[in-house]
Amino acid sequence: MLPQFAKPLSPLNRHKILRRIVMAKATKEERRNKVIEVLNKARAMELQATHQSDLSIYK
């Protein structure tokens, strides 16, 4: 049995597939930015706590 090849994509279907890829990439970028934001907040909180503990030594 010979393999069956897929039909060429119509312009509409090609557009739909490209749109899904672009949207998936945008979603990935949004997730990446959110992770960076959360990590930066955690680092800021850690630095603030360290600074406060350093100040309590001098009291």
MDAnalysis code that builds the backbone (N, CA, C; Angstrom):
import MDAnalysis as mda
import numpy as np

u = mda.Universe.empty(177, n_residues=59, atom_resindex=np.repeat(np.arange(59), 3), trajectory=True)
u.add_TopologyAttr("name", ["N", "CA", "C"] * 59)
u.add_TopologyAttr("resid", np.arange(1, 60))
u.add_TopologyAttr("resname", ["MET", "LEU", "PRO", "GLN", "PHE", "ALA", "LYS", "PRO", "LEU", "SER", "PRO", "LEU", "ASN", "ARG", "HIS", "LYS", "ILE", "LEU", "ARG", "ARG", "ILE", "VAL", "MET", "ALA", "LYS", "ALA", "THR", "LYS", "GLU", "GLU", "ARG", "ARG", "ASN", "LYS", "VAL", "ILE", "GLU", "VAL", "LEU", "ASN", "LYS", "ALA", "ARG", "ALA", "MET", "GLU", "LEU", "GLN", "ALA", "THR", "HIS", "GLN", "SER", "ASP", "LEU", "SER", "ILE", "TYR", "LYS"])
u.atoms.positions = np.array([
    [0.847, -1.174, 0.000],
    [0.000, 0.000, 0.000],
    [0.894, 1.239, 0.000],
    [0.625, 2.147, -0.877],
    [1.407, 3.364, -0.989],
    [0.947, 4.388, 0.050],
    [1.877, 5.186, 0.586],
    [1.464, 6.213, 1.559],
    [0.619, 7.285, 0.881],
    [-0.340, 7.785, 1.627],
    [-1.168, 8.862, 1.090],
    [-0.600, 10.189, 1.560],
    [-0.476, 11.094, 0.642],
    [0.072, 12.401, 0.963],
    [-1.060, 13.369, 1.273],
    [-0.782, 14.274, 2.166],
    [-1.788, 15.261, 2.550],
    [-2.058, 16.204, 1.389],
    [-3.270, 16.667, 1.332],
    [-3.627, 17.635, 0.298],
    [-2.940, 18.959, 0.620],
    [-2.617, 19.729, -0.395],
    [-2.041, 21.055, -0.116],
    [-3.034, 21.906, 0.688],
    [-2.497, 22.722, 1.547],
    [-3.367, 23.562, 2.382],
    [-3.970, 24.684, 1.563],
    [-5.232, 24.936, 1.820],
    [-5.852, 26.090, 1.188],
    [-5.356, 27.339, 1.907],
    [-5.423, 28.493, 1.269],
    [-4.967, 29.723, 1.947],
    [-5.670, 29.966, 3.279],
    [-6.952, 29.614, 3.375],
    [-7.691, 29.815, 4.616],
    [-7.154, 28.906, 5.711],
    [-6.957, 27.632, 5.388],
    [-6.420, 26.711, 6.383],
    [-4.998, 27.083, 6.775],
    [-4.198, 27.511, 5.816],
    [-2.827, 27.946, 6.113],
    [-2.852, 29.121, 7.080],
    [-3.779, 30.045, 6.858],
    [-3.911, 31.210, 7.741],
    [-4.303, 30.781, 9.153],
    [-5.229, 29.818, 9.254],
    [-5.660, 29.337, 10.567],
    [-4.500, 28.701, 11.319],
    [-3.707, 27.904, 10.623],
    [-2.574, 27.237, 11.269],
    [-1.546, 28.269, 11.713],
    [-1.224, 29.217, 10.852],
    [-0.250, 30.257, 11.218],
    [-0.757, 31.093, 12.388],
    [-2.050, 31.355, 12.417],
    [-2.624, 32.138, 13.513],
    [-2.486, 31.393, 14.840],
    [-2.727, 30.074, 14.824],
    [-2.566, 29.276, 16.042],
    [-1.127, 29.303, 16.525],
    [-0.187, 29.221, 15.587],
    [1.228, 29.247, 15.970],
    [1.574, 30.593, 16.601],
    [1.115, 31.672, 16.002],
    [1.395, 33.010, 16.527],
    [0.765, 33.187, 17.894],
    [-0.467, 32.713, 18.053],
    [-1.153, 32.849, 19.339],
    [-0.453, 32.006, 20.408],
    [0.002, 30.825, 20.036],
    [0.717, 29.981, 20.998],
    [2.005, 30.656, 21.429],
    [2.678, 31.287, 20.484],
    [3.920, 31.978, 20.822],
    [3.630, 33.165, 21.732],
    [2.571, 33.907, 21.453],
    [2.214, 35.045, 22.302],
    [1.903, 34.558, 23.711],
    [1.217, 33.455, 23.807],
    [0.885, 32.902, 25.112],
    [2.162, 32.502, 25.848],
    [3.096, 31.927, 25.122],
    [4.365, 31.530, 25.725],
    [5.115, 32.768, 26.225],
    [5.109, 33.837, 25.445],
    [5.766, 35.084, 25.852],
    [5.088, 35.662, 27.094],
    [3.771, 35.609, 27.128],
    [3.051, 36.124, 28.293],
    [3.392, 35.320, 29.537],
    [3.453, 33.997, 29.387],
    [3.815, 33.149, 30.532],
    [5.231, 33.444, 30.985],
    [6.129, 33.620, 30.037],
    [7.527, 33.931, 30.360],
    [7.610, 35.244, 31.130],
    [6.898, 36.247, 30.648],
    [6.914, 37.546, 31.327],
    [6.331, 37.459, 32.724],
    [5.289, 36.646, 32.884],
    [4.676, 36.485, 34.204],
    [5.649, 35.814, 35.171],
    [6.368, 34.792, 34.704],
    [7.353, 34.110, 35.551],
    [8.451, 35.078, 35.964],
    [8.925, 35.878, 35.040],
    [9.964, 36.863, 35.350],
    [9.453, 37.866, 36.373],
    [8.219, 38.305, 36.206],
    [7.631, 39.260, 37.150],
    [7.556, 38.669, 38.563],
    [7.107, 37.420, 38.669],
    [6.987, 36.778, 39.977],
    [8.366, 36.580, 40.607],
    [9.345, 36.175, 39.811],
    [10.704, 36.000, 40.338],
    [11.294, 37.326, 40.815],
    [11.029, 38.381, 40.071],
    [11.527, 39.698, 40.488],
    [10.879, 40.146, 41.795],
    [9.586, 39.880, 41.949],
    [8.913, 40.234, 43.202],
    [9.497, 39.449, 44.369],
    [9.740, 38.156, 44.146],
    [10.314, 37.328, 45.209],
    [11.698, 37.826, 45.591],
    [12.491, 38.206, 44.603],
    [13.831, 38.715, 44.884],
    [13.754, 40.031, 45.655],
    [12.815, 40.891, 45.274],
    [12.659, 42.166, 45.972],
    [12.253, 41.939, 47.426],
    [11.357, 40.972, 47.645],
    [10.932, 40.678, 49.015],
    [12.106, 40.124, 49.835],
    [12.897, 39.281, 49.208],
    [14.050, 38.714, 49.903],
    [15.063, 39.799, 50.263],
    [15.313, 40.695, 49.330],
    [16.252, 41.793, 49.602],
    [15.729, 42.702, 50.705],
    [14.422, 42.967, 50.695],
    [13.837, 43.806, 51.725],
    [13.972, 43.140, 53.096],
    [13.702, 41.851, 53.173],
    [13.820, 41.129, 54.440],
    [15.268, 41.123, 54.923],
    [16.191, 40.927, 54.003],
    [17.613, 40.943, 54.375],
    [18.011, 42.311, 54.900],
    [17.545, 43.342, 54.229],
    [17.875, 44.701, 54.636],
    [17.284, 45.005, 56.018],
    [16.050, 44.566, 56.258],
    [15.426, 44.809, 57.553],
    [16.147, 44.068, 58.656],
    [16.596, 42.851, 58.380],
    [17.313, 42.107, 59.412],
    [18.675, 42.746, 59.677],
    [19.283, 43.313, 58.641],
    [20.558, 44.002, 58.838],
    [20.374, 45.254, 59.696],
    [19.269, 45.942, 59.521],
    [19.000, 47.140, 60.293],
    [18.699, 46.800, 61.748],
    [18.083, 45.641, 61.993],
    [17.734, 45.276, 63.371],
    [18.999, 44.979, 64.201],
    [20.075, 44.656, 63.543],
    [21.350, 44.408, 64.272],
    [21.830, 45.696, 64.924],
    [21.607, 46.831, 64.272],
    [22.131, 48.092, 64.769],
    [21.253, 48.739, 65.836],
    [20.114, 48.153, 66.147],
    [19.233, 48.757, 67.167],
    [19.672, 48.393, 68.543],
])
